Amino acid sequence: MEIRNKVKESSLIQMDLASFKPKCEIISIDLSKQLWKGLVLKEKEFRSWIKEECWTAFKDKGVYIFCSTEAIIPTWAFMLVTSCLSDICELSVVGSKADLERALIAQNIAKLELQDFSEQRVIIKGCSDIADPAFAMSELVKKLQPVVKSIMYGEPCSTVPIFKRKRLNS
Protein backbone atom coordinates (compact mmCIF):
# COMPACT_ATOMS: atom_id res chain seq x y z
CA MET A 1 0.00 0.00 0.00
CA GLU A 2 1.35 3.41 -0.97
CA ILE A 3 1.63 6.05 1.73
CA ARG A 4 -0.02 9.30 0.69
CA ASN A 5 0.89 12.72 2.02
CA LYS A 6 -2.56 14.25 2.32
CA VAL A 7 -1.12 17.58 3.47
CA LYS A 8 0.90 17.95 0.25
CA GLU A 9 -2.14 16.91 -1.78
CA SER A 10 -4.34 19.49 -0.07
CA SER A 11 -4.62 23.08 -1.21
CA LEU A 12 -3.31 24.39 2.11
CA ILE A 13 -0.64 27.07 1.94
CA GLN A 14 1.83 26.68 4.79
CA MET A 15 3.65 29.81 5.89
CA ASP A 16 6.80 29.69 7.98
CA LEU A 17 7.48 32.88 9.92
CA ALA A 18 11.21 32.36 9.42
CA SER A 19 10.76 33.49 5.82
CA PHE A 20 9.97 36.99 7.15
CA LYS A 21 13.05 37.27 9.38
CA PRO A 22 15.30 40.23 8.66
CA LYS A 23 17.97 39.18 6.21
CA CYS A 24 20.20 42.22 6.64
CA GLU A 25 22.79 42.76 9.35
CA ILE A 26 21.40 44.74 12.30
CA ILE A 27 23.58 47.42 13.90
CA SER A 28 23.06 50.39 16.19
CA ILE A 29 24.00 54.02 16.55
CA ASP A 30 24.16 55.13 20.19
CA LEU A 31 23.92 58.92 20.33
CA SER A 32 25.32 58.96 23.89
CA LYS A 33 28.76 58.76 22.28
CA GLN A 34 28.17 62.24 20.83
CA LEU A 35 27.33 63.88 24.15
CA TRP A 36 29.61 66.55 25.61
CA LYS A 37 30.79 65.28 29.03
CA GLY A 38 28.12 62.59 28.72
CA LEU A 39 25.41 65.14 29.42
CA VAL A 40 24.58 67.46 26.54
CA LEU A 41 24.47 67.30 22.81
CA LYS A 42 26.16 70.35 21.30
CA GLU A 43 24.83 71.17 17.85
CA LYS A 44 28.11 72.37 16.33
CA GLU A 45 30.06 69.26 17.41
CA PHE A 46 27.19 66.99 16.46
CA ARG A 47 27.01 68.46 12.97
CA SER A 48 30.78 67.98 12.63
CA TRP A 49 30.36 64.32 13.54
CA ILE A 50 27.53 64.03 10.99
CA LYS A 51 29.82 65.43 8.26
CA GLU A 52 32.81 63.26 9.20
CA GLU A 53 31.01 59.95 9.81
CA CYS A 54 31.53 57.25 7.18
CA TRP A 55 27.86 56.59 6.41
CA THR A 56 28.67 54.02 3.73
CA ALA A 57 29.55 51.63 6.57
CA PHE A 58 25.78 51.34 7.09
CA LYS A 59 25.06 50.28 3.49
CA ASP A 60 22.31 47.64 3.26
CA LYS A 61 22.12 47.21 7.04
CA GLY A 62 19.25 47.60 9.46
CA VAL A 63 20.07 50.44 11.87
CA TYR A 64 18.43 51.37 15.14
CA ILE A 65 19.22 54.77 16.59
CA PHE A 66 19.02 55.28 20.35
CA CYS A 67 20.67 56.87 23.38
CA SER A 68 21.88 54.55 26.13
CA THR A 69 21.93 57.28 28.79
CA GLU A 70 19.22 59.31 30.47
CA ALA A 71 20.29 62.42 28.53
CA ILE A 72 17.58 64.27 26.65
CA ILE A 73 18.46 64.18 22.97
CA PRO A 74 16.77 66.81 20.80
CA THR A 75 14.51 65.41 18.09
CA TRP A 76 16.48 67.09 15.32
CA ALA A 77 19.52 64.93 16.20
CA PHE A 78 17.57 61.76 15.41
CA MET A 79 16.27 63.43 12.26
CA LEU A 80 19.79 64.31 11.07
CA VAL A 81 21.05 60.75 11.55
CA THR A 82 17.97 59.33 9.83
CA SER A 83 18.51 61.72 6.94
CA CYS A 84 22.10 60.52 6.51
CA LEU A 85 20.99 56.89 6.50
CA SER A 86 17.93 57.26 4.28
CA ASP A 87 19.50 56.31 0.95
CA ILE A 88 22.14 53.97 2.36
CA CYS A 89 20.72 51.47 4.81
CA GLU A 90 18.00 48.86 4.36
CA LEU A 91 15.89 50.49 7.08
CA SER A 92 16.47 52.71 10.09
CA VAL A 93 14.32 53.32 13.16
CA VAL A 94 14.60 55.38 16.28
CA GLY A 95 14.21 52.92 19.11
CA SER A 96 15.43 49.49 20.12
CA LYS A 97 16.71 46.46 18.27
CA ALA A 98 13.29 44.87 18.82
CA ASP A 99 11.62 47.92 17.21
CA LEU A 100 13.87 47.54 14.17
CA GLU A 101 13.25 43.80 13.92
CA ARG A 102 9.48 44.38 14.01
CA ALA A 103 9.76 47.05 11.31
CA LEU A 104 11.84 44.75 9.09
CA ILE A 105 9.38 41.88 9.61
CA ALA A 106 6.46 44.19 8.74
CA GLN A 107 8.34 45.39 5.66
CA ASN A 108 8.86 41.78 4.51
CA ILE A 109 5.21 40.87 5.12
CA ALA A 110 4.09 43.96 3.18
CA LYS A 111 5.89 42.56 0.11
CA LEU A 112 3.52 39.57 -0.08
CA GLU A 113 1.54 39.41 -3.33
CA LEU A 114 -2.07 39.17 -2.15
CA GLN A 115 -3.32 37.62 -5.40
CA ASP A 116 -1.26 34.51 -4.52
CA PHE A 117 -3.49 34.01 -1.47
CA SER A 118 -6.90 34.90 -2.89
CA GLU A 119 -9.53 32.46 -1.57
CA GLN A 120 -6.82 30.13 -0.23
CA ARG A 121 -6.61 28.27 3.06
CA VAL A 122 -3.48 29.33 4.95
CA ILE A 123 -1.69 27.75 7.90
CA ILE A 124 0.75 29.94 9.80
CA LYS A 125 3.24 27.51 11.31
CA GLY A 126 3.54 27.74 15.06
CA CYS A 127 7.18 26.91 15.67
CA SER A 128 9.59 29.35 14.15
CA ASP A 129 12.85 31.04 14.95
CA ILE A 130 11.80 34.68 14.78
CA ALA A 131 12.32 37.51 17.26
CA ASP A 132 8.66 38.39 17.90
CA PRO A 133 6.35 35.63 16.62
CA ALA A 134 3.16 37.16 18.05
CA PHE A 135 3.87 40.41 16.20
CA ALA A 136 4.67 38.60 12.93
CA MET A 137 1.59 36.41 13.15
CA SER A 138 -0.66 39.39 13.86
CA GLU A 139 0.82 41.29 10.90
CA LEU A 140 0.20 38.27 8.66
CA VAL A 141 -3.41 38.04 9.79
CA LYS A 142 -3.97 41.74 9.04
CA LYS A 143 -2.38 41.36 5.60
CA LEU A 144 -4.05 38.09 4.56
CA GLN A 145 -7.50 38.17 6.16
CA PRO A 146 -9.09 40.44 3.52
CA VAL A 147 -8.34 37.93 0.73
CA VAL A 148 -8.04 34.38 2.12
CA LYS A 149 -10.73 31.78 2.69
CA SER A 150 -9.30 30.79 6.07
CA ILE A 151 -6.33 31.23 8.38
CA MET A 152 -5.17 28.57 10.79
CA TYR A 153 -2.36 28.42 13.31
CA GLY A 154 -0.09 25.46 13.98
CA GLU A 155 0.86 22.39 11.96
CA PRO A 156 -1.37 20.65 9.38
CA CYS A 157 -1.95 17.73 11.76
CA SER A 158 -3.11 20.02 14.57
CA THR A 159 -4.40 23.48 13.73
CA VAL A 160 -6.22 26.19 15.63
CA PRO A 161 -8.77 28.08 13.51
CA ILE A 162 -8.12 31.83 13.49
CA PHE A 163 -10.36 33.12 10.71
CA LYS A 164 -12.90 31.65 8.30
CA ARG A 165 -14.68 33.70 5.67
CA LYS A 166 -18.43 33.43 5.95
CA ARG A 167 -20.19 32.09 2.91
CA LEU A 168 -22.64 34.39 1.27
CA ASN A 169 -26.07 32.84 0.87
CA SER A 170 -27.21 32.97 -2.73
N, C-alpha and C positions, 0 to 999 in steps of 0.2 A: 504494500500500500504506500502510495506517495504522500509525503508530508507536505501540506499546503500552508503557506504563510498568508493567512487571511488578512493580516494587517497590510501587507504589501499589495494584496489584491483589492483592498478597499480604496475608496476615493479620499481617505483621510490625508490631510496635509499635516505633517509633523514639523513643528518649529522648535529648534534648539536655541535657547537664549544665548548660548556661547557665540552664535553667529553675529550677534549684535555688540559683542565686546569691543571696546576701543582697540584699534589695531596700531595706532601711533604710540610713540613713546610719550610718557607723561612726565612733565617737569614743572618746577615751580619758580616763581619770582617772589622773594620775600622782601618787601619794601623796608623792613626794619634796618636792613643793611645800608640804606640811604639816609638814615636819620643822623642829624648832628647831635653828638653826645648821647645817642640812643633815645633822644627825647622829641626832637622837632625836625620836621622836614623843611629845609630851606629851598625856596624855589630856584634860586640861581644855581646852586650846587646840583640840585635834582635835574635841572635842564641840561647841565653839563654832562651828567651821567647818561641822560637820554641820548645826547649827541654822540658820546664816546662808546656806548655799549655796542657790542657786535650782535646785532639782532638776527643776523643770518644763522647764528647758532640755534635758533628756535625754529628753523625751517621744518615744516611738516610734523611738528610736535604738538601735543596738547599741553597747554600752559595754564596753570592756575596762579592767580596773582593774589597775594595776601600780605598781612603784616603779623608777625609772630609776637609782637609786643602789644602792650596796652595803649601805645601812642595813637593819637587821633591823626589819621592820614586824610588830607583834603581829597575830596572827590576828584578834582582835576588831575591828581597824580595817577590815579587808577586809569583815568581817561587817556592820559598821555602814553602810558605803557600799552594800553589796549590799542591805541592808534598805531604805535610802532609795530605791533604784532599782527595787525589786521590782514596784511597781504602776505605774511610769511608763514605763520603757524597754521596747523589744521584747525584749531579752535582755541580760544582763550576765554576764561571766565574769571571774574573776581569772586573769590571764595575758596573753598577747600578742594582737596583732591576728589572727595566724594561728589562735590558739586560738578566738577569737570567730568568725571566718569558718567554721571547721570546725563549731562548735556551731550556727551559723545554717543551714549546709548540712544538717546532720543533722536539725535541726528541720523544715526544708522537706521532706526526704525522708520523715520520719515522718508527714507529712500525706497521703501517697499512700494512695488507697483500694485496698486489695489486691484486692477483688472485680473491679476493672477489669482486672486482670492474670491472673486465674485461668486456667490452662492456655493461656496465650498465649506466643508466641515474641517475645522482646524483644531489640532491638539497642541497646546503649548506645554512642552516637556517640563516636568517638575524639577529634575535634578540637573543643575547646570553650574558651571564655574563662572559666575559673573558677580560683580561687586554688589549690586543691589537688585536681587531678583524680583522683589515685590514691585519696585519702580518699573523695571523693564516689562514685567507682565502686565502691569496696569497701562503702560504706554501702548503695548501691543493690543490690548482690548480696545482702547480708545481709537486706535488706528483701524482695526479690522472690523469691529462690530457693525459699522454702517453697511458693509458689503457682504459679509459671510452669512452662511446658513446657520452655523453653530460654532461655538468656541468651547473647548474642553481643556481641563488642566490635568496633567499627569502623564501616564504611559498608556498606550493603546489597550493594554490588558486591564487597566484600572484607572478610569477617568472620573473626574468630578465635573459635572456640567456647570458652565459659567454663563452661557448665553445661548438661547435658541430662538431664531426668528419665528414669529407667529405666522401661521399660514393665513392667507386671506381667503375668506369664504367667497366662492363664486356664485 
